[in-house]
Amino acid sequence: MITKKDIVERISEISGMKKVDTRLFLNAAIEAFGELLEEDGKIKIVNFGKFEVRDYKERLKYNPQTEKMILVPACKRVKFTCGKELFQKLNK
């Protein structure tokens, strides 16, 4: 699994930025993504993909450990849809 540290190192290598500056940038970008998703519910990055907040209704699910149905509360989740260029890169 790739960690935030790995991402900072890769961005630093590609951009030539110092790791400290790259870490600050990445933290700011993550904070901005969260705020923007909270405000608008959608972020589209051309050639990369789209992040969209989705509402999920409460529902019943089966718990195999207890063999009982449990109520899963309503919640919001972020759905990512891959952009065309990223899709092509992943499927070479």
N, C-alpha and C positions, 0 to 999 in steps of 0.2 A: 504494500500500500504506500502511496506517495503521501508525504506529510507536508505541512506548511514550510518546514525547513528546506525540504527538497525543492519546492517551488521557488523559494527565495534564492537558493543557490543557482537554479537554472536561469531565472530572470536576470540575476546578477551576471552570469556568464554571457548571456545573449546581449544584454544592454550595456555592459561595462560599468554599471552602477555599483557603488559599494554595497555590501550586504546589509549594512545598517540602514542605508537609504532605501534599499529594496524592501526590507522588512517593514519600514514605516509606510511605504507606498502600498504594499499588499494589505496591511492592516487597515489603512484608510479606504482602500477599494472595497474590502469586505464589509466594512462599516457602512459605506455608501450604498452598496448593493442591498444590504438589509433595510436601510432607511427608504430607499427607492421602491423596493418591493412592498414595504409597509404602506407607502403613500399611494402608489399607482397600481401595484399588483403585477406589472409586466416590465421586463427588461429584454431588449433585443440587441444583440451584438452581431452585426453583419458578418457573415462568413464563419461565425462560431456557433451561435444558437440563441435560443429564447428561454428565459426563465419566467414562469408564470405561477402566481399563487392560485391554488385550487381549494375550494371548500369541500370538505367531506362530511356527510351526514353521519349522525350516530347510527350504529348498526350492531347487530348481534354476531358474535364469532364464537366458534367452538374452541375450547381450550382442551387439548388432548391429554394434558397432565391431570386435570381434575375431572375430565369427561363431562364438563358442564358448559353451557352457553354463558358468555359474558357480554356485557354491554360496553362497547367501545364508544367513548364520547365523540361528539363532533369536533373537528379540528381543521386547521389550514395546513397545507403542505406546499412545497415548491416543486413544480414539475419542470424538468429541463427537456427541451426538444433540440436535437442536434441540427446545426445548419448544414447546408449542402457541401461546403468545402470541407468541414470537419468530418462529415459522413464519408466523403470520398477518401480522405486521408486515412481514416480508420479501416476502410474496406479495400485497400490496395491489394 
